Structures are given as structure tokens and as C-alpha cells.
């Protein structure tokens, strides 16, 4: 669905927070287009792409957060290419690149801006040079190894991480941190042996990279608690990487798949919007607890192997 309205009597500085609020509330996309309205007045058209189930709620939010007196709604269809997030090596450090995939082939690639900016800030190199190096390292179009059976895209509800869930204070009370513990955690057909550093699923040993294991180990040691993004990154990669949310989303998606989650589903690692992740070993966490399910628009996405 597309929800849209024309506005000519609102401070433009207030439109950016409106867009952030809409995206945080589940909008798939928000655009603001300049218009010339009646009597020659300058204005804008705010357009919101939303799932059908979110139409009424987002329409009310648009009415509440802007000066408009009404909105228009019409149905549209969305066709999406597959996408994969991969890490490429550059002279300035690793950079995350988003690939566009059609028919099992990579037909385009674009460095992720936040990842480029992080490397530019760390090295003192102009952002444009880091971007160019990452684009060159992404390589030519071609087959997408592993794309056909890769897990779904990372949670879009966390993009930017700048608008937390209104229940943040209550949820964070569950996370008290803690060091990786010792013992065996079991759920479904999965057994996580923290002491022996092994994961068995359906009787078979599951292979994890070092970083994937550090992520799972820390979540398992804090099972039933919401662990903030920054705390996870500090534990896995150290202080220099505490803001690398792009990497974290990639690793979480792959660990979910290795634990048995279907593409586009969260499985036992639940997302808490703008906060962090929880390993739900007892199957009790739900949307009412603050978890945000991956929507259907992400099911078609693909993701290649995460960084080690």
C-alpha cells in the first residue's frame, strides 16, 4: 500500500523526524518530494510504502505527526531483487557491500555508507577514496555463491538503530551482561555446549566461524536476557567495532540459519528493535515482549557468507 499526502504549511525541519518515526513503526519506505501547490505555494508530497496490515496505523501516525488534514491510500505491487551483504577487503580495512542479485547472479553492488564512513573515520582517509576502493573490491557482476541457500536479509527494523522501541527501559532491565558461562543449553534439536565450544543440531556437528561462535556463546551465556547491540560488538570485536551494526546483522542472520531458522524468520534469536538480541531457549519471547518479526519483504533477500 502507498499512503501519501501533500503539505505546504509545515516547517521542513520537522519532516525528517516524521520519516524516522514512520520507518521505526514499520514503513517499508518513506519519500518526500517537492511540489508546487495551489496559489503558487511550495510544498512537499510525503509518500509511505506500507504493508496492508500496517496501513491504518501508519496513516494515523502521518495524521498525528504532520499538519495534513487527510491522506490518500492506494494499492501497489512490489517486485524485489535478492540482496546479499558481503565484506570486502580494502587498503583501509574491511567494508560491507550490498549486492543486487537476479537469477542467482550478482548484477550490481554498492558499498554500505555507514561501513565506509566508519573506515574513513578510523583511518583519516577521505570518505570518497574509501568508497571507491570498496566499489572496486566488490568486483564485476557474476554468479552469487551460496545465494540460493543463504539466509534472509538482516532485520530492516533495525536500520540505523536511531529510533528505539518505546519499551526500551523495561526490556533493558532484563540484560545485566555477564561473561560466557559453562554448561549445555538445549532447545528444539539444538545442543550448545559452552564448555566444549560445540553446537550439535539434529545429531550433527554444526561448523561456526570464530566470530559466529563468539556471538552465539555470549547470547547463550545470557539466554533469556536482551543483550544490547554495543555489548555484543564489544564482546565479539572489541571497542573499535562497537558501532559496526552492519556486521552484527550479517552474523546474526547466519547464526540463525545454522540454528535452524528458515530464511526471513528469526528462530530462537529474537530481535528487539533498536536495542539488541535475545536467545529465547524457552520459546517465551513474543512481539508483546518487544521482539520485531522479520516481514515478508525480507524473505526474498539473500545473504552471502559473513566476515570471519
Secondary structure, DSSP 8 states (H G I E B T S, - for coil): -EEEEEESSS-GGGHHHHHHHHHHTT-SEEEEEEEE-GGG-EEEEEEEE--GGGHHHHHHHHHHHSS-S--EEE-------EEEEEEE--TT--EEEEEEEETTEEEEEEE-HHHHHHHHHHHT--HHHHHHHHHHHT-SSEE-TTGGG------GGGTT--S--TTHHHHHTT--------SEEEETTEEEETTTTEEEETTEE----HHHHHHHHHHHHTTTSEEEHHHHHHHHH-GGGTT-HHHHHHHHHHHHHHTT--TT--TTEEEETTTEEEE-TTS---GGGTB----GGGTT--------
